[in-house]
Amino acid sequence: MPFNTALTRKLGIKIPVVQGGMMWVGYAELASAVSNAGGLGLITALTQPSPEDLRKEIRRCKQMTSKPFGVNLTLLPAMVPPDYGAYAQVVLDEGIRIVETAGNSPGPIIKQLKAANPPCVILHKCTTIRHALSAVKLGVDFLSIDGFECAGHVGESDITNFILLSRARQTMPVPFIASGGFADGQGLAAALSLGAEGINMGTRFMCTVEAPIHENIKKAIVEAQETDTELVLRRWKNTSRLFKNKVTEDAVRVERESTTGKFEEVAPYVSGKRGREVFLNGDKDYGVWTAGQVIGLIHDIPTCHDLVHRIEKEALDTLAKTQSLVVDQQPEPDIVGRPIGDPSADPKSEHGKAPGEAQIYNIGKAKL
């Protein structure tokens, strides 16, 4: 049964579930599988070493699905930043009109994407209301409100989604989706109830058959608990939530004990290159890799089709159950007991004492 939200209407998708951009995970295999299942799949642009390689990946995805899909463009600080404008131009040249943006100073890229004919629909990811309002001024169509539970860059405000989504509902003049901590249909129903138009999932989609990462990493996610993540780089105001392993423990120790505070001391532990190798060699302790607290809710490795349709059914069932809680007349209470005023119902009455009550009371009196 199709959902009718601002997100499904705008993007032409059946189920309001977006597969968020993920470095070394967001390839055509995963994006096409999510889109074929009725959600929105995203290719992560910077998984490709050049704009032309992104063009090839987009074309490969088109061969795998006829459904809408998009591209993620995340702008992060770098000594030698990628040519984001060239990546964006490839997106436009290939006819993609759905883009997820994130990161620092997205204004020029958003302007470029919006100048296209037709203009792109832009979902911008934010971890604070202040940044979200700034993005609105840039002309984004949707905000992806990213709570502290999320994987990767969590921001520095530590606001979880229950508060952040409600603040977005109170404040945002444009529609928003909920990101961080979502894995099932109950979560989707909750997000819709809090005012969101859909959800964004990253870690949950890592743990699917089509996710192009080593099976050992998927099993590590299934076996993990919600406490098995680590916050790293807080000292440098670049906090990231990562899967807790030997490397993150070493990184946190250096961060805590360093007397100089130089980033160079921790840099070898948080190398993105070693993180990429984790997904290839299957050794969860080889490097750092992102995972959200939602790992505690993940217990299987389904296909994207099975996962998305399970979320759909769970959400519909949950919404129907919630609606059934409202009735025309208050029901009779379930409490079994004697009417008020009956002496035998008085806990101080000699006749109304539960078995053992007198002995406990007398013991207390004796001690006094």
Residue pairs with C-beta under 8 A, 6 or more apart in sequence:
1 312
1 316
2 8
2 14
2 15
3 14
3 15
3 16
3 198
3 312
3 315
5 16
5 192
5 197
5 198
6 142
6 175
6 197
7 13
7 16
7 18
7 142
7 175
7 177
7 197
7 198
8 14
8 15
8 16
8 197
8 198
10 121
10 141
10 142
11 40
11 68
11 98
11 121
12 68
13 35
13 38
13 39
13 40
13 67
13 68
14 38
14 39
15 37
15 38
15 39
15 308
15 309
15 311
15 312
16 39
16 177
16 188
16 192
16 197
16 198
16 199
17 34
17 38
17 39
17 40
17 188
17 198
17 199
17 200
17 201
17 308
17 311
18 39
18 40
18 42
18 100
18 123
18 144
18 177
18 198
18 199
18 200
18 201
19 26
19 30
19 31
19 34
19 39
19 40
19 41
19 42
19 200
19 201
19 202
19 205
20 42
20 72
20 100
20 125
20 144
20 179
20 200
20 201
20 202
20 205
21 42
21 44
21 45
21 72
21 73
21 74
21 100
21 102
21 202
22 44
22 202
22 205
22 206
22 290
23 44
23 46
23 47
23 74
23 272
23 275
23 276
23 290
24 44
24 47
24 213
24 275
24 276
24 279
25 44
25 47
25 202
25 205
25 206
25 211
25 212
25 213
25 279
26 42
26 43
26 44
26 47
26 72
27 43
27 44
27 47
27 57
27 212
28 43
28 57
28 58
28 60
28 61
28 64
29 64
29 210
29 211
29 212
30 41
30 205
30 208
30 210
30 211
30 212
30 304
31 41
31 42
31 43
31 61
31 65
31 69
32 41
32 61
32 64
32 65
32 69
33 41
33 64
33 208
33 210
33 303
33 304
33 305
34 40
34 41
34 42
34 69
34 205
34 304
34 308
35 41
35 65
35 67
35 68
35 69
36 64
36 65
36 67
36 304
36 305
37 304
37 305
37 307
37 308
37 309
38 67
38 308
38 309
38 312
39 304
39 308
40 68
40 69
40 70
40 98
41 61
41 65
41 69
41 70
42 69
42 70
42 71
42 72
42 100
43 54
43 57
43 58
43 61
43 69
43 70
43 71
43 72
44 71
44 72
44 74
45 54
45 71
45 72
45 73
45 74
45 87
45 91
46 73
46 74
46 82
46 87
47 57
48 54
48 56
48 57
51 83
51 86
51 87
51 89
51 90
52 90
54 71
54 87
54 90
54 91
55 90
55 93
55 94
58 71
58 90
58 91
58 94
58 96
59 94
61 69
68 98
69 96
69 98
70 96
70 98
70 99
70 100
70 123
71 91
71 96
71 98
71 99
71 100
72 99
72 100
72 101
72 102
73 84
73 87
73 88
73 91
73 99
73 100
73 101
73 102
73 109
74 101
74 102
74 103
75 81
75 84
75 101
75 102
75 103
75 104
75 105
75 106
75 109
76 103
76 104
77 104
84 108
84 109
85 108
85 109
85 112
88 99
88 109
88 112
88 113
89 112
91 99
91 113
91 120
92 112
92 113
92 116
92 120
96 120
97 116
97 118
97 119
97 120
97 121
98 120
98 121
98 123
99 113
99 120
99 121
99 122
99 123
100 122
100 123
100 124
100 125
100 144
101 109
101 110
101 113
101 122
101 123
101 124
101 125
101 140
102 124
102 125
102 144
106 124
106 135
106 138
107 138
110 122
110 124
110 135
110 138
110 139
110 140
111 138
111 139
113 119
113 120
113 122
114 120
114 122
114 139
121 141
121 142
122 139
122 140
122 141
122 142
123 140
123 141
123 142
123 143
123 144
123 177
123 200
124 132
124 135
124 138
124 140
124 142
124 143
124 144
125 143
125 144
125 146
125 179
125 200
126 132
126 135
126 143
126 144
126 145
126 146
127 146
127 147
127 148
127 150
127 153
127 154
127 155
127 157
127 159
127 164
128 155
128 157
128 159
129 164
129 167
129 168
129 171
129 172
132 143
132 145
132 168
132 171
132 172
132 176
133 171
133 172
135 143
136 143
136 172
136 173
136 174
140 174
141 174
141 175
142 174
142 175
142 176
142 177
142 197
143 168
143 172
143 174
143 175
143 176
143 177
144 176
144 177
144 178
144 179
144 200
145 161
145 164
145 165
145 168
145 176
145 177
145 178
145 179
145 196
146 154
146 155
146 179
146 180
146 200
147 159
147 160
147 161
147 162
147 164
147 165
147 178
147 179
147 180
147 181
148 154
148 155
148 157
148 158
148 159
148 160
148 161
148 164
148 180
149 160
149 161
149 180
149 181
149 292
149 293
149 294
150 179
150 180
150 181
150 202
150 241
150 292
151 180
151 202
151 203
151 229
151 241
151 242
151 290
151 291
151 292
151 294
152 202
152 240
152 241
152 290
153 238
153 239
153 240
154 231
154 239
154 240
154 241
155 239
156 234
156 237
156 239
159 167
160 181
161 178
161 180
161 181
162 194
165 176
165 178
165 191
165 194
165 195
165 196
166 194
166 195
168 176
168 195
168 196
169 176
169 194
169 195
169 196
175 197
176 195
176 196
176 197
177 191
177 196
177 197
177 198
177 199
177 200
178 191
178 194
178 196
178 198
178 199
178 200
179 199
179 200
179 201
179 202
180 200
180 292
180 294
181 187
181 292
181 293
181 294
182 188
182 191
182 199
182 200
182 201
182 204
182 294
183 201
183 203
183 204
183 294
183 297
183 298
184 297
184 310
184 311
184 314
185 310
185 311
185 312
185 313
185 314
185 315
185 316
185 317
185 318
186 314
186 315
186 318
187 199
188 198
188 199
188 311
188 314
188 315
189 314
189 315
189 318
189 319
189 322
190 318
191 198
191 199
192 198
192 315
192 319
193 322
201 294
202 290
202 292
203 221
203 290
203 291
203 292
203 294
203 295
203 298
204 294
204 297
204 298
204 307
205 211
205 304
205 307
206 213
206 217
206 218
206 221
206 291
207 218
207 221
207 222
207 298
207 300
207 301
208 218
208 301
208 302
208 303
208 304
208 307
209 301
209 302
209 303
209 304
210 303
210 304
211 218
212 279
213 279
214 278
214 279
214 280
214 281
214 282
215 282
215 301
216 282
216 283
216 284
217 278
217 279
217 282
217 284
217 289
218 301
219 301
220 243
220 284
221 243
221 291
221 295
221 298
222 298
222 299
222 300
222 301
224 243
224 291
224 295
224 296
224 298
225 295
225 296
226 293
226 294
226 295
226 296
226 297
227 244
227 296
228 243
228 244
228 291
228 295
228 296
229 241
229 242
229 243
229 244
229 291
229 292
229 293
229 295
230 241
230 242
230 243
230 244
230 248
230 249
230 251
230 252
231 239
231 240
231 241
231 242
232 239
232 240
232 241
232 242
232 248
232 251
232 252
232 255
232 266
232 270
232 288
233 239
233 240
233 251
233 255
233 266
233 270
234 255
235 255
235 258
235 261
236 263
240 270
240 290
241 290
241 291
241 292
241 293
242 248
242 288
242 289
242 290
242 291
243 284
243 288
243 289
243 290
243 291
243 295
245 284
245 285
245 288
246 285
247 269
247 274
247 285
247 286
247 287
247 288
248 269
248 288
250 269
251 266
251 269
251 270
251 288
254 265
254 266
254 269
255 266
258 265
258 266
269 288
270 288
271 287
271 288
273 287
274 286
274 287
274 288
275 287
275 288
275 289
275 290
276 287
277 283
277 286
277 287
278 284
278 286
278 287
278 288
278 289
279 289
302 310
337 345
338 344
338 345
339 345
343 349
343 351
343 352
344 351
344 352
345 352
346 352
347 353
347 357
